[in-house]
Amino acid sequence: MEIFIHEVGLRDGLQMESEPVPTITKLQWTETLVEAGIDIIQLGSFVNPKIMPQMADTDELFQEIKPKKNGKTKFSGLILNEKGFERALKADVDLICMGVSASETHSKKNTGMSVSEALERIVNIAKEAIKLGKDIQVSVQSAFGCGYEGEIPEERVFQICERYFSEGINKVSLADTSGYAFPQKVERMYSRLQKMNPDAEFACHFHNTYGLGMVNTYVAMQNGVKYIETAFGGLGGCPFTKQPSGNVCTEDFVYMLQKMGLRNDINIGKIISVTKYACGFFVKDLPGYVYKIWREQ
């Protein structure tokens, strides 16, 4: 089983925190996560810094990290629109992430656009990125439910994915923005997507609102999902959803993988050191479990 970890703590993890993290501290955390052997690290999002102050230094982070690239770890960035795409190109982002919400309410709050408007714009940006030879990943946010609207019709999610596939966009993440996913639904949706496009590569992004993040991740893995988006310490939550909650915790997920005999190349102790640093910085415990009882092996 091939599993890649996409660490989103520096983006999704920080966007809910009111205390701004200095650029030098973000770089220290990033360097330690690189040393840990994380596959992909999302350094930030290319958004309006007035709306999202924690992301104000995203361009600078990419500039600072360029000379330190080790060839193994890739660095991703999130964009919402054409302006963000231009900034991502200038920053030479390894993996450009973009997406569309399946919820009309969440889409309006997050991007100011309807689902159909956002889909057209994201598809056009994605096609341009592919034309330029860039590695991209698209997502469907609120794919398993919405804090404002509740149940989201699965067909709506599949229609968005079908549009991606029809345009030659084959790396797709389903994001459980409000934490509404449960194992049977995860299995049902990913198994159908695999049938819709056997050549696609799938990612998952689960939030832990109801405590099901880890089991949902496991079920996704069992249904062919290779890219798992997690955050150190379980940090995170979308500020534009009604019930924000943390992500699946990176070190907890790595602990599970290693108990399964997978990804023993990852240094879990180094990830935990970042989590403990973050606990001290924010002066609070984070939602993760393993770091609280970890002793160096």
C-alpha positions as CSV (number, residue, x, y, z in Angstrom):
1,M,0.0,0.0,0.0
2,E,1.5,3.3,-1.1
3,I,0.6,6.2,1.2
4,F,1.8,9.8,1.0
5,I,1.4,12.4,3.8
6,H,0.4,15.9,2.9
7,E,1.0,18.1,5.9
8,V,-1.4,21.0,6.0
9,G,-0.7,22.3,9.5
10,L,1.0,25.5,8.3
11,R,-2.0,26.4,6.3
12,D,-5.2,24.8,7.5
13,G,-3.8,24.4,11.0
14,L,-2.9,28.1,11.5
15,Q,-5.9,29.8,9.8
16,M,-8.0,29.3,12.9
17,E,-5.4,30.7,15.3
18,S,-5.6,34.4,16.3
19,E,-2.0,34.5,17.4
20,P,0.2,35.2,14.3
21,V,3.1,32.9,13.9
22,P,6.4,34.6,12.9
23,T,7.9,33.6,9.5
24,I,11.1,32.4,11.2
25,T,9.1,30.1,13.4
26,K,7.1,28.7,10.5
27,L,10.4,28.0,8.7
28,Q,11.8,26.2,11.8
29,W,8.7,24.0,11.9
30,T,8.9,23.4,8.1
31,E,12.6,22.4,8.3
32,T,11.9,19.9,11.1
33,L,9.0,18.4,9.1
34,V,11.3,18.0,6.1
35,E,13.8,16.3,8.4
36,A,11.0,14.0,9.6
37,G,10.5,12.8,6.0
38,I,7.1,14.3,5.3
39,D,6.2,14.0,1.6
40,I,4.3,17.2,0.9
41,I,4.1,20.3,3.1
42,Q,1.5,23.0,2.5
43,L,3.3,26.2,3.3
44,G,0.2,28.5,3.1
45,S,-2.5,29.9,0.9
46,F,-2.2,32.8,-1.6
47,V,-5.1,34.8,-0.3
48,N,-5.8,38.4,0.8
49,P,-3.7,39.0,3.9
50,K,-6.4,41.4,5.2
51,I,-8.9,38.5,5.3
52,M,-6.4,35.8,6.4
53,P,-3.5,37.5,8.3
54,Q,-1.9,34.2,9.2
55,M,-1.2,33.7,5.5
56,A,0.4,37.1,4.8
57,D,3.9,35.6,4.5
58,T,3.1,32.8,2.1
59,D,5.1,34.3,-0.8
60,E,8.1,34.9,1.5
61,L,8.0,31.3,2.9
62,F,8.3,29.9,-0.6
63,Q,11.2,32.2,-1.4
64,E,13.0,31.3,1.8
65,I,12.4,27.5,1.4
66,K,13.6,27.3,-2.2
67,P,17.4,27.0,-1.3
68,K,16.6,24.4,1.3
69,K,14.7,21.9,-1.0
70,N,16.0,18.4,-0.5
71,G,14.5,16.9,-3.6
72,K,12.2,14.5,-1.7
73,T,9.7,16.9,0.0
74,K,7.4,18.9,-2.2
75,F,5.8,22.2,-1.1
76,S,2.2,22.9,-1.9
77,G,0.1,26.1,-1.7
78,L,-3.6,26.7,-1.9
79,I,-5.2,29.2,-4.3
80,L,-8.8,30.5,-4.6
81,N,-8.7,32.5,-7.8
82,E,-6.6,33.8,-10.7
83,K,-4.6,36.3,-8.6
84,G,-3.6,33.5,-6.2
85,F,-2.6,31.4,-9.2
86,E,-0.3,34.2,-10.5
87,R,1.3,34.4,-7.1
88,A,1.7,30.6,-6.9
89,L,3.4,30.6,-10.4
90,K,5.8,33.3,-9.3
91,A,6.6,31.4,-6.1
92,D,7.3,28.2,-8.2
93,V,5.0,26.1,-6.0
94,D,5.6,22.3,-6.5
95,L,1.9,21.4,-6.1
96,I,-0.8,24.0,-6.6
97,C,-4.0,23.1,-4.8
98,M,-7.4,24.6,-5.6
99,G,-11.0,23.5,-5.1
100,V,-14.7,24.0,-5.2
101,S,-17.2,23.6,-2.4
102,A,-20.2,21.3,-3.0
103,S,-22.2,23.6,-0.6
104,E,-23.7,26.8,-2.0
105,T,-23.5,28.5,1.4
106,H,-20.0,27.5,2.2
107,S,-18.9,28.4,-1.4
108,K,-20.4,31.9,-1.0
109,K,-18.8,32.4,2.5
110,N,-15.4,31.0,1.4
111,T,-15.0,32.5,-2.1
112,G,-17.9,34.9,-2.6
113,M,-19.0,32.7,-5.6
114,S,-21.7,30.2,-6.3
115,V,-20.7,26.6,-6.8
116,S,-21.1,26.8,-10.6
117,E,-19.2,30.1,-10.8
118,A,-16.3,28.7,-8.7
119,L,-16.2,25.5,-10.7
120,E,-15.8,27.3,-14.0
121,R,-13.0,29.5,-12.7
122,I,-11.2,26.6,-11.0
123,V,-11.4,24.4,-14.0
124,N,-10.1,27.2,-16.2
125,I,-7.2,27.8,-13.8
126,A,-6.4,24.1,-13.5
127,K,-6.3,23.7,-17.3
128,E,-4.0,26.6,-17.7
129,A,-1.7,25.2,-14.9
130,I,-1.6,21.8,-16.7
131,K,-0.8,23.6,-20.0
132,L,2.2,25.2,-18.2
133,G,3.3,21.8,-16.9
134,K,2.5,22.5,-13.3
135,D,1.5,19.7,-10.8
136,I,-2.0,20.4,-9.5
137,Q,-4.6,18.9,-7.1
138,V,-8.2,19.9,-7.2
139,S,-10.7,19.3,-4.3
140,V,-14.3,19.1,-3.5
141,Q,-14.9,20.9,-0.2
142,S,-17.9,20.1,2.1
143,A,-17.9,16.8,0.1
144,F,-19.5,14.8,3.0
145,G,-21.8,17.5,4.4
146,C,-22.0,21.1,5.4
147,G,-22.2,22.8,8.8
148,Y,-24.8,25.3,7.3
149,E,-26.8,23.1,4.9
150,G,-26.3,19.7,6.5
151,E,-26.6,16.8,4.1
152,I,-25.0,17.4,0.7
153,P,-26.3,15.2,-2.2
154,E,-23.6,12.8,-3.2
155,E,-24.6,13.2,-6.8
156,R,-23.5,16.9,-6.6
157,V,-20.0,15.8,-5.5
158,F,-19.8,13.2,-8.3
159,Q,-20.9,15.8,-10.9
160,I,-18.1,18.2,-9.8
161,C,-15.6,15.3,-10.0
162,E,-16.9,14.2,-13.4
163,R,-16.3,17.8,-14.7
164,Y,-12.8,17.6,-13.4
165,F,-12.2,14.2,-15.1
166,S,-13.7,15.4,-18.4
167,E,-11.2,18.3,-18.5
168,G,-8.2,15.9,-17.9
169,I,-7.8,16.8,-14.2
170,N,-7.0,13.6,-12.4
171,K,-5.7,14.3,-9.0
172,V,-8.7,14.9,-6.7
173,S,-9.2,15.4,-3.0
174,L,-12.5,15.1,-1.1
175,A,-12.5,17.4,1.9
176,D,-14.7,16.8,4.9
177,T,-14.8,20.5,5.8
178,S,-17.3,20.2,8.6
179,G,-16.4,16.7,9.8
180,Y,-19.7,15.0,8.6
181,A,-18.1,12.0,7.0
182,F,-18.6,8.5,8.4
183,P,-17.0,5.2,7.3
184,Q,-19.8,3.8,5.1
185,K,-20.1,7.0,3.2
186,V,-16.4,7.3,2.7
187,E,-16.2,3.8,1.3
188,R,-19.3,4.4,-0.9
189,M,-18.0,7.6,-2.4
190,Y,-14.4,6.6,-3.0
191,S,-15.3,3.3,-4.5
192,R,-17.6,5.0,-7.0
193,L,-15.0,7.5,-7.9
194,Q,-12.5,4.7,-8.5
195,K,-15.0,3.2,-11.0
196,M,-15.7,6.6,-12.6
197,N,-11.9,7.1,-13.3
198,P,-9.6,4.2,-12.6
199,D,-6.6,6.4,-13.7
200,A,-7.2,9.2,-11.1
201,E,-5.2,9.7,-8.0
202,F,-7.3,10.5,-4.9
203,A,-6.6,12.4,-1.7
204,C,-8.6,12.8,1.5
205,H,-8.9,15.6,4.0
206,F,-10.9,14.8,7.1
207,H,-11.8,17.0,10.1
208,N,-12.4,15.5,13.5
209,T,-15.6,17.2,14.5
210,Y,-17.3,14.0,15.7
211,G,-14.1,12.0,16.4
212,L,-14.3,9.9,13.2
213,G,-11.3,11.5,11.4
214,M,-8.9,8.6,11.8
215,V,-11.3,5.8,11.0
216,N,-12.5,7.7,7.9
217,T,-8.9,8.1,6.9
218,Y,-8.3,4.3,7.3
219,V,-11.4,3.5,5.2
220,A,-10.2,5.9,2.5
221,M,-6.9,4.2,2.4
222,Q,-8.6,0.8,2.0
223,N,-10.4,2.2,-1.0
224,G,-7.4,3.3,-2.9
225,V,-6.7,6.8,-1.5
226,K,-3.0,7.5,-1.6
227,Y,-2.6,11.1,-0.4
228,I,-3.6,11.8,3.2
229,E,-3.9,15.4,4.3
230,T,-3.2,15.8,8.1
231,A,-1.9,18.5,10.5
232,F,0.7,18.3,13.2
233,G,-1.0,18.2,16.6
234,G,-4.4,18.0,15.0
235,L,-4.5,21.8,14.4
236,G,-7.0,23.3,12.1
237,G,-10.5,24.1,10.9
238,C,-12.0,26.2,8.2
239,P,-13.0,29.7,9.5
240,F,-15.8,29.8,6.9
241,T,-17.7,26.9,8.2
242,K,-20.3,26.8,11.0
243,Q,-18.5,24.1,13.1
244,P,-14.7,24.4,12.7
245,S,-12.7,21.6,14.2
246,G,-9.2,20.2,13.9
247,N,-7.7,18.0,11.2
248,V,-6.6,14.4,11.6
249,C,-3.3,14.6,13.6
250,T,-0.2,13.9,11.6
251,E,1.8,12.1,14.3
252,D,-1.3,10.1,15.3
253,F,-1.7,9.0,11.7
254,V,2.0,8.1,11.3
255,Y,1.8,6.1,14.5
256,M,-1.1,4.1,13.0
257,L,0.8,3.6,9.8
258,Q,3.9,2.4,11.5
259,K,1.9,-0.1,13.6
260,M,0.6,-1.4,10.2
261,G,4.2,-1.8,9.0
262,L,4.0,1.3,6.7
263,R,6.1,4.4,6.4
264,N,8.8,3.5,8.9
265,D,11.0,5.9,7.1
266,I,9.2,8.8,8.8
267,N,10.7,10.1,12.0
268,I,7.6,10.5,14.3
269,G,9.7,12.1,17.1
270,K,10.5,15.1,14.9
271,I,6.8,15.7,14.1
272,I,6.1,15.5,17.8
273,S,8.8,18.1,18.5
274,V,6.9,20.5,16.1
275,T,3.6,19.8,17.9
276,K,5.2,20.4,21.3
277,Y,6.8,23.7,20.0
278,A,3.3,24.7,18.8
279,C,1.8,23.9,22.2
280,G,4.3,26.2,23.8
281,F,3.8,28.9,21.3
282,F,0.0,29.0,21.6
283,V,0.1,28.1,25.3
284,K,-2.4,25.4,25.0
285,D,-2.8,21.6,24.4
286,L,-3.5,20.6,20.9
287,P,-6.1,17.9,20.0
288,G,-3.5,15.1,19.1
289,Y,-3.0,12.1,21.4
290,V,0.4,10.5,20.7
291,Y,2.5,13.6,21.5
292,K,1.0,13.7,25.1
293,I,2.4,10.3,26.0
294,W,5.4,9.9,23.6
295,R,8.8,8.8,24.8
296,E,11.6,8.6,22.4
297,Q,11.9,4.9,21.4
